[in-house]
């Protein structure tokens, strides 16, 4: 029973058409002023605490930390385009 409740809470797929639309008046014009660098991304990945739980993507934090140098440029590129 416990596993069934957990699966309902965390693994239920939401239909995309049921998601609320964003209010255009809530836009953040200052977001384009944020500067993201490859070195900054790498430092953030290196600072991850490995004994914390994974995020919703399921990637363990120790993998992100260990591969911080390799992942930084790709994540930086993804964030800037």
N, C-alpha and C positions, 0 to 999 in steps of 0.2 A: 504494500500500500504506500509506504514512504517513497519508494522509487517512482511510483506512478505520479504522486503529487509533485515530486521534483521535476519529472519529465514534462508535466503539464506547465509548471511555472517557468521553466527555463528553455524548453525546446519546442514550444508551440510557435509555428510559423504564422506571422501576421500578414494578411493580404495587403499589398501595397496601396490599393485603392481605399483602404480604411485608415490610412495615415492622414493626420491633419495637414493642411497646406500651410506654408509659412506666410505670415503677414509681411508684405513688402515694406511696410512702415517700420519694421523692426530691423532693417538692414544696418550693418556696421561699416560705415564708410572708412573707418580708421584701420581696418584689417589689412589693407594694401600697404600700410606703413610698417608692418612687421617684417623684419629681415631674418630669414632662415638661412643659416650657413651649414655646409657639410660638417665642419668641425663642431658646430653647436649641436647638431643632431648626434654626432658620435659621442660627445661628452654626456649628453642626456642618456643615451643608450648604455654607456659605461657606468652611469650612476644608478641604474636600476637595481633594486634589492632582489636578489635571487630567491629568497625564501618567501616571497609574496606570490599570491595566486596569479595565474595567467589571466589575460584579458579575454574578451568575448571571442577573439580569433583562435584561442587555444594554444598559441605559441608560448612555450615556457620562457620566462624572463631570462634564465641562464643562457638560452640560445641567442636571444637578442643582445645580451651583454657580450657574449663570446664572439659574436659576429659583428660587433658594432662598427668596426672599421670597414668591413665589406658592405654592410647595409646602409651606412651613412650617406654615401653619394646617391644611391638609388632612392632613398627616402627623401633626400634633399631635392632631387630632380622632380619627384612626384609632387612634393609640396609646393614647388615654385611654378608649376605649369598647370 
